[in-house]
């Protein structure tokens, strides 16, 4: 089964605005240097986005704004230790899953 166009579009859109430095939820947050200097922060933001994103039975994303908010709140808290994420992250949001098996695939 492939990702729905809606899910694919959600990831593409989030990736574009994160990589371009123009994500509206990160206005006035200097985060672009994290891509070269602290890639684990970017990795965690994308993991949070993926872990939080939900879709309905037809593959339509039902919480795009919320998933973005949780991911960008992580970046804000990473860049500004005084920023308090509310509600605090739950363990499942911060889980980093391993890559798929790439042997012979």
Phi, psi and omega in degrees: 000137178263159173298145175293161177300325180295315179293315177302316178295325178296314179294317180299314182296313179299315180299317180299308183291330175291312184289332182276348182078017185243021180291125186296338178278353180242026178302134179069014174253122180274096185238350186298329179295340178300331181300323179261333187257329182223063185299336180294332177292319178292318177304315181294320179300317179290325176296316178299313179305312181293321182291328184272330183302133179234153176224158177273183183298337179268003179085011179275131179292133183248355183214042183304312182296317180297316179298318177297317181300316181296317180293316181287331174297326176298313180298317178302314182292330178291318182279333183227096182302343178280344179287129181255122177282127181225124356288160179302153178296144172265156183306318183296332179289330186262007182289130175258116179268149179287165178287161177291162176294124182254002180288115177074014181240000000 
